[in-house]
Amino acid sequence: MNHPQQRRVAATFQHVEKLLRAAEEAVAGLGADSPFSPLVPDATPQQRQRVAEGARQARACMTAALQRLGIPAQLPQVPATRSAYTDLMFAEVDLEDIAPIRFQGYGALTDEDARALEEIISGLLAILGPVRALLAPEDEGSLR
């Protein structure tokens, strides 16, 4: 295979991997307690086990295919803690973007609504900040 063909196969397998993870997460009921989850947690333990086993088998097949086709496997490059740290940092930024001062273009908030929003944002930041700090790189100036 030429390089563009190899890249195409690798890109497809990466997409399949993403979909496998999504399927596993869906049947595992991850985030089912979230008020924003669009999924009803209805998978049986047998279904969860079969999806996990099917995903494991598909991953093994894709790994073997990469080797057979001479396509180098892409090694993980981003530490999981760095990814989670960044996600939490963006969550904090999103919360700060709904501060009452940011609502000027949406119309005036009542004083009561503004106070409630400030309290809610403050509470969420108080939860997320320490979690993010736990994941902070030892030297925040470096890109591990």
ABEGO torsion letter per residue (X at the ends): XBAAAAAAAAAAAAAAAAAAAAAAAAAAGBGAABAABABBBABBAAAAAAAAAAAAAAAAAAAAAAAAAGBBBBBBABBAAAAAAAAAAAAAAAAAAABAAAAAAAEBBBAAAAAAAAAAAAAAAAAAAAAAAAABBABAABBX
